[in-house]
Amino acid sequence: MVYDNNNIFAKILRGELPCIKVFEDDRTLAFMDIMPQADGHVLIIPKEPAVTLLDLSEEGAVAAIRTTRRIAIAVKKALGVEGIHVAQLNGAAAGQTVPHIHFHVIPHAAGTVLRMHAAERADENSLKAMAERIKACLD
Ligand code: AMP
């Protein structure tokens, strides 16, 4: 799929738009979702320009899932929830709204319902505080 260099996550990767960073290494970046489906919702993106998982190199996929797993462990520890929801949408038909591949890590407490996808913007200070809690739980 043709990659749009001006998508939101490409701009975040270039530092042209801000993000609330949780983790970064040479291949991946993890940051808070600004419209979280639950408190502690983190996005993980490979730095490689790829629209979907199907466009991503095998090395990029390995790096992305490694970081996703690491973030999921930290989110579970930070939030103390029973479940962690990992989601990854490929193509607008599947509900993908930002055309740069990303993984969602969403804490899911027992008996709760996740909020609507990309619906309501969270308070910036709360997101920053949550990022600090998750960072403190990274191994
Ligand atoms: P998807 O629909 O799977 O493509 O998910 C895109 C996600 O990106 C949604 O959960 C949005 O809330 C989130 N999002 C959109 N813009 C930003 C942004 N500037 N910073 C952080 N998250 C964003």
Backbone and ligand atoms as CSV (ligand in chain L), in Angstrom:
chain,resi,resn,atom,element,x,y,z
A,1,MET,N,N,0.845,-1.191,0.000
A,1,MET,CA,C,0.000,0.000,0.000
A,1,MET,C,C,0.889,1.252,0.000
A,2,VAL,N,N,0.497,2.284,-0.713
A,2,VAL,CA,C,1.320,3.501,-0.793
A,2,VAL,C,C,1.292,4.242,0.548
A,3,TYR,N,N,2.492,4.592,1.014
A,3,TYR,CA,C,2.633,5.238,2.316
A,3,TYR,C,C,2.522,6.756,2.174
A,4,ASP,N,N,1.671,7.374,3.003
A,4,ASP,CA,C,1.511,8.836,3.011
A,4,ASP,C,C,2.453,9.421,4.068
A,5,ASN,N,N,3.502,10.095,3.608
A,5,ASN,CA,C,4.508,10.666,4.517
A,5,ASN,C,C,3.958,11.733,5.443
A,6,ASN,N,N,2.738,12.195,5.165
A,6,ASN,CA,C,2.153,13.257,5.989
A,6,ASN,C,C,1.098,12.757,6.958
A,7,ASN,N,N,1.054,11.428,7.162
A,7,ASN,CA,C,0.085,10.950,8.156
A,7,ASN,C,C,0.550,11.363,9.559
A,8,ILE,N,N,-0.395,11.377,10.502
A,8,ILE,CA,C,-0.109,11.900,11.864
A,8,ILE,C,C,1.084,11.209,12.519
A,9,PHE,N,N,1.168,9.887,12.381
A,9,PHE,CA,C,2.242,9.172,13.084
A,9,PHE,C,C,3.600,9.408,12.419
A,10,ALA,N,N,3.606,9.636,11.107
A,10,ALA,CA,C,4.864,9.984,10.430
A,10,ALA,C,C,5.356,11.328,10.962
A,11,LYS,N,N,4.418,12.252,11.184
A,11,LYS,CA,C,4.788,13.582,11.718
A,11,LYS,C,C,5.294,13.454,13.154
A,12,ILE,N,N,4.688,12.571,13.929
A,12,ILE,CA,C,5.166,12.343,15.309
A,12,ILE,C,C,6.582,11.769,15.251
A,13,LEU,N,N,6.813,10.810,14.366
A,13,LEU,CA,C,8.151,10.204,14.251
A,13,LEU,C,C,9.208,11.230,13.855
A,14,ARG,N,N,8.823,12.192,13.024
A,14,ARG,CA,C,9.776,13.242,12.601
A,14,ARG,C,C,9.883,14.369,13.622
A,15,GLY,N,N,9.075,14.308,14.689
A,15,GLY,CA,C,9.111,15.347,15.721
A,15,GLY,C,C,8.346,16.602,15.311
A,16,GLU,N,N,7.525,16.501,14.269
A,16,GLU,CA,C,6.757,17.667,13.809
A,16,GLU,C,C,5.463,17.844,14.601
A,17,LEU,N,N,5.013,16.755,15.225
A,17,LEU,CA,C,3.846,16.804,16.119
A,17,LEU,C,C,4.267,16.185,17.440
A,18,PRO,N,N,3.691,16.666,18.544
A,18,PRO,CA,C,4.087,16.120,19.851
A,18,PRO,C,C,3.426,14.773,20.133
A,19,CYS,N,N,4.036,14.038,21.050
A,19,CYS,CA,C,3.378,12.844,21.589
A,19,CYS,C,C,3.819,12.702,23.037
A,20,ILE,N,N,3.068,11.925,23.787
A,20,ILE,CA,C,3.437,11.647,25.181
A,20,ILE,C,C,4.115,10.287,25.171
A,21,LYS,N,N,5.446,10.351,25.162
A,21,LYS,CA,C,6.247,9.152,24.930
A,21,LYS,C,C,6.310,8.247,26.161
A,22,VAL,N,N,6.248,6.934,25.891
A,22,VAL,CA,C,6.375,5.944,26.962
A,22,VAL,C,C,7.695,5.187,26.807
A,23,PHE,N,N,8.078,4.930,25.555
A,23,PHE,CA,C,9.278,4.132,25.295
A,23,PHE,C,C,9.730,4.384,23.856
A,24,GLU,N,N,11.051,4.297,23.648
A,24,GLU,CA,C,11.575,4.401,22.277
A,24,GLU,C,C,12.843,3.571,22.169
A,25,ASP,N,N,13.008,2.861,21.062
A,25,ASP,CA,C,14.304,2.270,20.741
A,25,ASP,C,C,14.594,2.566,19.274
A,26,ASP,N,N,15.612,1.937,18.709
A,26,ASP,CA,C,15.982,2.343,17.349
A,26,ASP,C,C,14.940,1.961,16.295
A,27,ARG,N,N,14.065,1.012,16.592
A,27,ARG,CA,C,13.083,0.567,15.597
A,27,ARG,C,C,11.638,0.916,15.917
A,28,THR,N,N,11.353,1.265,17.195
A,28,THR,CA,C,9.954,1.461,17.593
A,28,THR,C,C,9.772,2.671,18.513
A,29,LEU,N,N,8.524,3.143,18.563
A,29,LEU,CA,C,8.147,4.227,19.474
A,29,LEU,C,C,6.802,3.852,20.097
A,30,ALA,N,N,6.686,4.084,21.412
A,30,ALA,CA,C,5.412,3.835,22.112
A,30,ALA,C,C,4.976,5.133,22.772
A,31,PHE,N,N,3.696,5.488,22.604
A,31,PHE,CA,C,3.186,6.747,23.176
A,31,PHE,C,C,1.715,6.586,23.535
A,32,MET,N,N,1.252,7.528,24.374
A,32,MET,CA,C,-0.133,7.457,24.849
A,32,MET,C,C,-1.109,7.777,23.719
A,33,ASP,N,N,-2.193,6.988,23.641
A,33,ASP,CA,C,-3.289,7.302,22.713
A,33,ASP,C,C,-4.057,8.487,23.296
A,34,ILE,N,N,-4.249,9.534,22.507
A,34,ILE,CA,C,-4.890,10.742,23.056
A,34,ILE,C,C,-6.405,10.586,23.200
A,35,MET,N,N,-6.955,9.531,22.601
A,35,MET,CA,C,-8.394,9.247,22.783
A,35,MET,C,C,-8.521,7.816,23.302
A,36,PRO,N,N,-8.081,7.595,24.537
A,36,PRO,CA,C,-7.956,6.224,25.045
A,36,PRO,C,C,-9.292,5.496,25.204
A,37,GLN,N,N,-9.252,4.210,24.883
A,37,GLN,CA,C,-10.456,3.382,25.076
A,37,GLN,C,C,-10.560,2.916,26.519
A,38,ALA,N,N,-9.432,3.038,27.258
A,38,ALA,CA,C,-9.399,2.841,28.709
A,38,ALA,C,C,-8.168,3.601,29.180
A,39,ASP,N,N,-8.155,4.019,30.440
A,39,ASP,CA,C,-6.983,4.734,30.960
A,39,ASP,C,C,-5.770,3.814,30.869
A,40,GLY,N,N,-4.669,4.326,30.277
A,40,GLY,CA,C,-3.469,3.498,30.113
A,40,GLY,C,C,-3.321,2.936,28.703
A,41,HIS,N,N,-4.156,3.397,27.780
A,41,HIS,CA,C,-4.114,2.939,26.374
A,41,HIS,C,C,-2.839,3.487,25.696
A,42,VAL,N,N,-1.993,2.580,25.227
A,42,VAL,CA,C,-0.720,2.964,24.594
A,42,VAL,C,C,-0.702,2.460,23.147
A,43,LEU,N,N,-0.073,3.252,22.274
A,43,LEU,CA,C,0.129,2.837,20.877
A,43,LEU,C,C,1.605,2.527,20.659
A,44,ILE,N,N,1.875,1.486,19.900
A,44,ILE,CA,C,3.252,1.117,19.565
A,44,ILE,C,C,3.374,1.171,18.047
A,45,ILE,N,N,4.370,1.923,17.564
A,45,ILE,CA,C,4.567,1.989,16.112
A,45,ILE,C,C,6.006,1.625,15.751
A,46,PRO,N,N,6.167,0.872,14.662
A,46,PRO,CA,C,7.510,0.695,14.119
A,46,PRO,C,C,7.918,2.000,13.438
A,47,LYS,N,N,9.209,2.276,13.398
A,47,LYS,CA,C,9.673,3.511,12.742
A,47,LYS,C,C,9.670,3.380,11.219
A,48,GLU,N,N,9.649,2.153,10.765
A,48,GLU,CA,C,9.631,1.897,9.315
A,48,GLU,C,C,8.339,2.439,8.707
A,49,PRO,N,N,8.412,3.104,7.544
A,49,PRO,CA,C,7.185,3.597,6.922
A,49,PRO,C,C,6.381,2.462,6.293
A,50,ALA,N,N,5.329,2.035,6.950
A,50,ALA,CA,C,4.475,0.956,6.437
A,50,ALA,C,C,3.047,1.265,6.869
A,51,VAL,N,N,2.097,1.045,5.960
A,51,VAL,CA,C,0.700,1.356,6.270
A,51,VAL,C,C,0.089,0.278,7.163
A,52,THR,N,N,0.302,-0.979,6.792
A,52,THR,CA,C,-0.325,-2.081,7.533
A,52,THR,C,C,0.727,-3.132,7.872
A,53,LEU,N,N,0.311,-4.107,8.641
A,53,LEU,CA,C,1.197,-5.225,8.999
A,53,LEU,C,C,1.658,-5.961,7.735
A,54,LEU,N,N,0.805,-5.949,6.734
A,54,LEU,CA,C,1.113,-6.659,5.492
A,54,LEU,C,C,2.213,-5.957,4.692
A,55,ASP,N,N,2.426,-4.678,4.975
A,55,ASP,CA,C,3.462,-3.904,4.267
A,55,ASP,C,C,4.775,-3.866,5.033
A,56,LEU,N,N,4.746,-4.290,6.277
A,56,LEU,CA,C,5.899,-4.154,7.166
A,56,LEU,C,C,6.900,-5.283,6.928
A,57,SER,N,N,8.208,-4.981,7.051
A,57,SER,CA,C,9.222,-6.035,6.906
A,57,SER,C,C,9.117,-6.996,8.089
A,58,GLU,N,N,9.691,-8.179,7.922
A,58,GLU,CA,C,9.675,-9.168,9.004
A,58,GLU,C,C,10.429,-8.620,10.225
A,59,GLU,N,N,11.546,-7.925,9.960
A,59,GLU,CA,C,12.337,-7.357,11.065
A,59,GLU,C,C,11.518,-6.289,11.806
A,60,GLY,N,N,10.789,-5.488,11.035
A,60,GLY,CA,C,9.946,-4.447,11.643
A,60,GLY,C,C,8.846,-5.073,12.483
A,61,ALA,N,N,8.284,-6.173,11.982
A,61,ALA,CA,C,7.204,-6.856,12.708
A,61,ALA,C,C,7.731,-7.450,14.015
A,62,VAL,N,N,8.912,-8.030,13.960
A,62,VAL,CA,C,9.512,-8.623,15.167
A,62,VAL,C,C,9.760,-7.521,16.206
A,63,ALA,N,N,10.331,-6.408,15.749
A,63,ALA,CA,C,10.618,-5.306,16.672
A,63,ALA,C,C,9.326,-4.754,17.271
A,64,ALA,N,N,8.293,-4.627,16.442
A,64,ALA,CA,C,7.025,-4.056,16.923
A,64,ALA,C,C,6.375,-4.965,17.962
A,65,ILE,N,N,6.398,-6.274,17.718
A,65,ILE,CA,C,5.729,-7.175,18.674
A,65,ILE,C,C,6.562,-7.287,19.954
A,66,ARG,N,N,7.877,-7.162,19.814
A,66,ARG,CA,C,8.734,-7.193,21.022
A,66,ARG,C,C,8.386,-6.000,21.936
A,67,THR,N,N,8.279,-4.815,21.322
A,67,THR,CA,C,7.940,-3.626,22.113
A,67,THR,C,C,6.499,-3.713,22.626
A,68,THR,N,N,5.601,-4.230,21.806
A,68,THR,CA,C,4.192,-4.361,22.228
A,68,THR,C,C,4.094,-5.244,23.464
A,69,ARG,N,N,4.809,-6.360,23.446
A,69,ARG,CA,C,4.799,-7.270,24.603
A,69,ARG,C,C,5.357,-6.568,25.843
A,70,ARG,N,N,6.439,-5.848,25.651
A,70,ARG,CA,C,7.078,-5.151,26.766
A,70,ARG,C,C,6.137,-4.098,27.367
A,71,ILE,N,N,5.478,-3.368,26.507
A,71,ILE,CA,C,4.528,-2.345,26.967
A,71,ILE,C,C,3.332,-3.006,27.655
A,72,ALA,N,N,2.848,-4.115,27.087
A,72,ALA,CA,C,1.693,-4.806,27.682
A,72,ALA,C,C,2.016,-5.244,29.112
A,73,ILE,N,N,3.223,-5.749,29.320
A,73,ILE,CA,C,3.636,-6.184,30.665
A,73,ILE,C,C,3.659,-4.983,31.611
A,74,ALA,N,N,4.212,-3.867,31.131
A,74,ALA,CA,C,4.306,-2.666,31.978
A,74,ALA,C,C,2.925,-2.088,32.278
A,75,VAL,N,N,2.040,-2.072,31.274
A,75,VAL,CA,C,0.685,-1.534,31.473
A,75,VAL,C,C,-0.079,-2.381,32.486
A,76,LYS,N,N,0.056,-3.699,32.369
A,76,LYS,CA,C,-0.641,-4.604,33.298
A,76,LYS,C,C,-0.177,-4.341,34.728
A,77,LYS,N,N,1.140,-4.190,34.864
A,77,LYS,CA,C,1.715,-3.942,36.183
A,77,LYS,C,C,1.280,-2.563,36.725
A,78,ALA,N,N,1.328,-1.558,35.871
A,78,ALA,CA,C,1.000,-0.192,36.300
A,78,ALA,C,C,-0.465,-0.043,36.697
A,79,LEU,N,N,-1.356,-0.684,35.931
A,79,LEU,CA,C,-2.788,-0.509,36.165
A,79,LEU,C,C,-3.377,-1.572,37.087
A,80,GLY,N,N,-2.659,-2.691,37.215
A,80,GLY,CA,C,-3.150,-3.771,38.068
A,80,GLY,C,C,-4.433,-4.405,37.545
A,81,VAL,N,N,-4.599,-4.432,36.212
A,81,VAL,CA,C,-5.819,-5.002,35.624
A,81,VAL,C,C,-5.638,-6.490,35.325
A,82,GLU,N,N,-6.760,-7.179,35.177
A,82,GLU,CA,C,-6.726,-8.620,34.907
A,82,GLU,C,C,-6.403,-8.897,33.436
A,83,GLY,N,N,-6.883,-8.032,32.544
A,83,GLY,CA,C,-6.739,-8.310,31.116
A,83,GLY,C,C,-6.043,-7.195,30.348
A,84,ILE,N,N,-5.392,-7.583,29.258
A,84,ILE,CA,C,-4.774,-6.605,28.349
A,84,ILE,C,C,-5.264,-6.930,26.945
A,85,HIS,N,N,-5.810,-5.905,26.325
A,85,HIS,CA,C,-6.356,-6.040,24.984
A,85,HIS,C,C,-5.269,-5.548,24.018
A,86,VAL,N,N,-4.852,-6.392,23.059
A,86,VAL,CA,C,-3.892,-5.961,22.034
A,86,VAL,C,C,-4.631,-5.986,20.701
A,87,ALA,N,N,-4.658,-4.843,20.007
A,87,ALA,CA,C,-5.399,-4.765,18.752
A,87,ALA,C,C,-4.540,-4.134,17.671
A,88,GLN,N,N,-4.807,-4.507,16.443
A,88,GLN,CA,C,-4.024,-3.990,15.315
A,88,GLN,C,C,-4.911,-4.100,14.085
A,89,LEU,N,N,-5.288,-2.941,13.516
A,89,LEU,CA,C,-6.240,-2.911,12.404
A,89,LEU,C,C,-5.513,-2.639,11.083
A,90,ASN,N,N,-5.894,-3.344,10.053
A,90,ASN,CA,C,-5.234,-3.215,8.751
A,90,ASN,C,C,-6.208,-2.769,7.676
A,91,GLY,N,N,-6.117,-1.473,7.288
A,91,GLY,CA,C,-6.966,-0.953,6.224
A,91,GLY,C,C,-8.226,-0.303,6.770
A,92,ALA,N,N,-8.672,0.732,6.043
A,92,ALA,CA,C,-9.869,1.468,6.462
A,92,ALA,C,C,-11.060,0.532,6.605
A,93,ALA,N,N,-11.132,-0.480,5.757
A,93,ALA,CA,C,-12.267,-1.407,5.822
A,93,ALA,C,C,-12.298,-2.142,7.156
A,94,ALA,N,N,-11.116,-2.289,7.756
A,94,ALA,CA,C,-11.029,-2.976,9.051
A,94,ALA,C,C,-11.112,-1.990,10.212
A,95,GLY,N,N,-11.263,-0.697,9.899
A,95,GLY,CA,C,-11.394,0.312,10.949
A,95,GLY,C,C,-10.136,1.110,11.213
A,96,GLN,N,N,-9.067,0.886,10.442
A,96,GLN,CA,C,-7.819,1.648,10.639
A,96,GLN,C,C,-8.062,3.103,10.253
A,97,THR,N,N,-7.722,4.017,11.170
A,97,THR,CA,C,-7.939,5.439,10.876
A,97,THR,C,C,-6.645,6.201,10.616
A,98,VAL,N,N,-5.513,5.700,11.129
A,98,VAL,CA,C,-4.222,6.351,10.871
A,98,VAL,C,C,-3.378,5.396,10.019
A,99,PRO,N,N,-2.988,5.831,8.796
A,99,PRO,CA,C,-2.335,4.898,7.863
A,99,PRO,C,C,-0.829,4.710,8.087
A,100,HIS,N,N,-0.471,4.450,9.338
A,100,HIS,CA,C,0.890,3.996,9.692
A,100,HIS,C,C,0.661,2.868,10.693
A,101,ILE,N,N,1.166,1.700,10.386
A,101,ILE,CA,C,0.884,0.536,11.238
A,101,ILE,C,C,1.130,0.816,12.717
A,102,HIS,N,N,0.191,0.365,13.555
A,102,HIS,CA,C,0.336,0.527,15.004
A,102,HIS,C,C,-0.385,-0.585,15.733
A,103,PHE,N,N,0.115,-0.856,16.929
A,103,PHE,CA,C,-0.520,-1.821,17.826
A,103,PHE,C,C,-1.118,-1.040,18.992
A,104,HIS,N,N,-2.332,-1.410,19.375
A,104,HIS,CA,C,-2.970,-0.831,20.564
A,104,HIS,C,C,-2.748,-1.776,21.739
A,105,VAL,N,N,-2.328,-1.223,22.878
A,105,VAL,CA,C,-2.282,-1.986,24.132
A,105,VAL,C,C,-3.262,-1.281,25.067
A,106,ILE,N,N,-4.331,-1.999,25.426
A,106,ILE,CA,C,-5.415,-1.380,26.207
A,106,ILE,C,C,-5.689,-2.221,27.454
A,107,PRO,N,N,-5.531,-1.608,28.647
A,107,PRO,CA,C,-5.859,-2.352,29.860
A,107,PRO,C,C,-7.356,-2.667,29.890
A,108,HIS,N,N,-7.687,-3.859,30.340
A,108,HIS,CA,C,-9.110,-4.241,30.377
A,108,HIS,C,C,-9.432,-4.881,31.719
A,109,ALA,N,N,-10.006,-4.073,32.585
A,109,ALA,CA,C,-10.374,-4.569,33.917
A,109,ALA,C,C,-11.622,-5.441,33.805
A,110,ALA,N,N,-11.675,-6.463,34.635
A,110,ALA,CA,C,-12.822,-7.389,34.619
A,110,ALA,C,C,-14.129,-6.620,34.803
A,111,GLY,N,N,-15.117,-6.970,33.986
A,111,GLY,CA,C,-16.448,-6.387,34.140
A,111,GLY,C,C,-16.602,-4.987,33.576
A,112,THR,N,N,-15.566,-4.465,32.886
A,112,THR,CA,C,-15.688,-3.122,32.306
A,112,THR,C,C,-15.833,-3.223,30.787
A,113,VAL,N,N,-16.367,-2.170,30.211
A,113,VAL,CA,C,-16.528,-2.106,28.753
A,113,VAL,C,C,-15.596,-1.023,28.237
A,114,LEU,N,N,-14.844,-1.314,27.191
A,114,LEU,CA,C,-13.922,-0.310,26.634
A,114,LEU,C,C,-14.720,0.841,26.033
A,115,ARG,N,N,-14.135,2.055,26.105
A,115,ARG,CA,C,-14.787,3.205,25.486
A,115,ARG,C,C,-14.711,3.080,23.960
A,116,MET,N,N,-15.486,3.917,23.285
A,116,MET,CA,C,-15.515,3.907,21.811
A,116,MET,C,C,-14.122,4.209,21.259
A,117,HIS,N,N,-13.800,3.635,20.136
A,117,HIS,CA,C,-12.545,3.816,19.428
A,117,HIS,C,C,-12.413,5.263,18.926
A,118,ALA,N,N,-11.280,5.914,19.266
A,118,ALA,CA,C,-10.956,7.255,18.771
A,118,ALA,C,C,-12.105,8.248,18.911
A,119,ALA,N,N,-12.753,8.252,20.066
A,119,ALA,CA,C,-13.958,9.072,20.216
A,119,ALA,C,C,-13.763,10.310,21.075
A,120,GLU,N,N,-13.116,10.168,22.227
A,120,GLU,CA,C,-13.080,11.287,23.186
A,120,GLU,C,C,-11.661,11.569,23.641
A,121,ARG,N,N,-11.256,12.830,23.488
A,121,ARG,CA,C,-9.901,13.233,23.840
A,121,ARG,C,C,-9.723,13.302,25.359
A,122,ALA,N,N,-8.615,12.740,25.844
A,122,ALA,CA,C,-8.360,12.741,27.286
A,122,ALA,C,C,-7.595,13.995,27.691
A,123,ASP,N,N,-7.650,14.299,28.976
A,123,ASP,CA,C,-6.918,15.434,29.540
A,123,ASP,C,C,-5.406,15.165,29.447
A,124,GLU,N,N,-4.670,16.159,28.948
A,124,GLU,CA,C,-3.238,15.970,28.692
A,124,GLU,C,C,-2.440,15.643,29.958
A,125,ASN,N,N,-2.765,16.317,31.055
A,125,ASN,CA,C,-2.027,16.065,32.299
A,125,ASN,C,C,-2.268,14.648,32.815
A,126,SER,N,N,-3.500,14.160,32.655
A,126,SER,CA,C,-3.796,12.783,33.083
A,126,SER,C,C,-3.007,11.796,32.229
A,127,LEU,N,N,-2.917,12.088,30.923
A,127,LEU,CA,C,-2.154,11.193,30.026
A,127,LEU,C,C,-0.678,11.195,30.418
A,128,LYS,N,N,-0.151,12.370,30.753
A,128,LYS,CA,C,1.262,12.469,31.141
A,128,LYS,C,C,1.512,11.699,32.437
A,129,ALA,N,N,0.600,11.838,33.381
A,129,ALA,CA,C,0.743,11.127,34.666
A,129,ALA,C,C,0.693,9.621,34.431
A,130,MET,N,N,-0.212,9.202,33.547
A,130,MET,CA,C,-0.322,7.765,33.256
A,130,MET,C,C,0.940,7.262,32.569
A,131,ALA,N,N,1.501,8.043,31.660
A,131,ALA,CA,C,2.745,7.643,30.975
A,131,ALA,C,C,3.862,7.434,31.999
A,132,GLU,N,N,3.936,8.301,33.002
A,132,GLU,CA,C,4.980,8.158,34.034
A,132,GLU,C,C,4.777,6.867,34.820
A,133,ARG,N,N,3.516,6.551,35.132
A,133,ARG,CA,C,3.237,5.306,35.874
A,133,ARG,C,C,3.664,4.087,35.067
A,134,ILE,N,N,3.385,4.118,33.772
A,134,ILE,CA,C,3.732,2.969,32.915
A,134,ILE,C,C,5.256,2.881,32.757
A,135,LYS,N,N,5.895,4.025,32.552
A,135,LYS,CA,C,7.366,4.041,32.399
A,135,LYS,C,C,8.050,3.457,33.632
A,136,ALA,N,N,7.500,3.752,34.783
A,136,ALA,CA,C,8.095,3.258,36.042
A,136,ALA,C,C,7.989,1.732,36.143
A,137,CYS,N,N,7.103,1.130,35.349
A,137,CYS,CA,C,6.913,-0.328,35.398
A,137,CYS,C,C,7.620,-1.048,34.242
A,138,LEU,N,N,8.350,-0.313,33.408
A,138,LEU,CA,C,9.065,-0.953,32.290
A,138,LEU,C,C,10.303,-1.671,32.819
A,139,ASP,N,N,10.508,-2.900,32.352
A,139,ASP,CA,C,11.726,-3.635,32.768
A,139,ASP,C,C,12.901,-3.241,31.898
L,1,AMP,P1,P,-6.679,3.049,14.327
L,1,AMP,O1,O,-8.111,3.382,14.134
L,1,AMP,O2,O,-6.426,1.626,14.682
L,1,AMP,O3,O,-5.921,3.521,13.134
L,1,AMP,O4,O,-6.205,3.862,15.604
L,1,AMP,C1,C,-5.662,5.123,15.568
L,1,AMP,C2,C,-5.531,5.556,16.997
L,1,AMP,O5,O,-4.727,6.705,17.027
L,1,AMP,C3,C,-6.855,5.900,17.694
L,1,AMP,O6,O,-6.989,5.112,18.858
L,1,AMP,C4,C,-6.706,7.393,18.013
L,1,AMP,O7,O,-7.303,7.709,19.233
L,1,AMP,C5,C,-5.216,7.566,18.042
L,1,AMP,N1,N,-4.678,8.879,17.709
L,1,AMP,C6,C,-5.065,9.704,16.702
L,1,AMP,N2,N,-4.294,10.803,16.674
L,1,AMP,C7,C,-3.396,10.682,17.685
L,1,AMP,C8,C,-2.322,11.475,18.173
L,1,AMP,N3,N,-2.017,12.653,17.607
L,1,AMP,N4,N,-1.606,11.025,19.235
L,1,AMP,C9,C,-1.910,9.850,19.819
L,1,AMP,N5,N,-2.915,9.040,19.405
L,1,AMP,C10,C,-3.640,9.452,18.349
